[in-house]
């Protein structure tokens, strides 16, 4: 994901368990996003282990995912119960190495979702990937 597709789609894809939200599509500076990381708390996007991974430092993300196993992913009774950190990171690599653009069909409604307090609700990996490719501004679903 190295650029933004000029999507004219209306609507917002919500992952299972999310929303519904009142939102508007708004272009923001991705560097202002904050993510409430499990066990860490609110963290500016450029300080997240995810962004550090995009920039070439894999250690912090491996440690973070290991600390989250059984809590935010890999919970007993879920499809990811037996997933390893390496497998979880390889899912991130798919996004990083994708030739698809952000919002390119069939993902034209898969906006990064950001709360009015700048907290990332969904799409941290996509936001980090865009920033890592030098894209600082992108359309997001801004939730009220």
N, C-alpha and C positions, 0 to 999 in steps of 0.2 A: 504494500500500500504506500505508494510514493507521491500520490497527488489526489486531488478532490475531483470527483465526477460532478458535473453540473446537473444535479438531479432536480427535476421538476415535480417529483412525487409529493403527494399530500399524505398526511397521516404519519404515525409513529409506530414502529415495531416495539412492542414491550416484551422483554423476556418473561418466561413463566414466573409468577409470584410478584411481579412489579405492577405498580399503578393501580387504577388509572390516574393519570396526571393531567392537570391543566398546564399547558406549555405553549411556547411560541418558538419557531425556528429563528435562531439568532446567531450571528457570527461573533465569535469571541476570540480573545487571545488565550490559547491553550495553556500558556505558562501561568495563568491565574487560577487554574484548577487546583483544588485540594482534594485529597482522597483520605477517608477515614480508615486507615489500615488497621486490620485486626491485630490487637496486642501492642500497637504503636500509637494509634490516634491520628488526628489530622496531620497530613503531610503534604507539602507543596509537591506538585507533580514532578518537578525536576529533582526532587530529593527522594522519590520513591525507588524501591528496589527495581521496579519495572522499568523506569526510565534509565536507571544505571545499567540494566541489562541491555537495553537498546543501544546504549553508548559503549558497550563492550565489556562491562564488568559483571560477570555472571554470579559471583559469590553472594552478594546481598540478596538476590532473588532466590537462589537456592536455599539460603538460610531462612528467608521469610516464608517460603512455601513449606519448608520442613516444619516450621513453628506452627503453621496453620493446619497441618494435616489432622483430620478428624474434627476440625472446627468449622472452617469455611469451605473446605473441600475434603474429599476422601472420607466422608462420614460413613459409619456402618449402615448398611442397608441401602446405600446409593450405588449408582452405576460406577462411580469413581472410587468406591471403597478400596479396591486393590491397586489403584493407580499410583505410580511412583512420581517423585518430584521431576525426574527426567522426562517422563511422559507428559506431565503438566507443562513443563517448559517447552516441549516440542510442539504443543498446541499454540503457544505464543509464537514460536518460530514460523508457524504456518501464516500467521498474520503478518509478521515482519517480512517474510519473503514473498508474500502474495503479489502477483502482477495486477490484481484488481485494484481499482481506485476506491477511496473512501466514498461510499454512497452509490457505487456502481451497481446496476441491476445484477442479480436479484436482491441486493441489499440496500436498495434506494431509500428504505424507511428505517434503516438501522443507524439512527443518529446516536452520537455520544449524548448521554443524558446528564445534564448538570443542574443542580438545584440553585435557587437564587442566592444561596449563601456560598456559591462556587464549589460546593462539594460534588464530586463525581458520583453519580448514582449508578451508571453503567457506561462502560466503554474506556476504562483506564488504559487497557493495552492498545486500543486503537489510537487514543490521544497521544500516548507515549511514542507510538510508531510514527505518527504524523510529525511530531516534534523532532524525532530523531532524523527525519528526512528533511528537516529545515522548514516545515510548514508550521507557522506560528498561529495563524488564524484559520478557523474552520467553523462551518455551521454546526450548531448543536441544538438539541431540544432543551430549551431553558425552562425549567419547571418552577411553577409558583406555589 
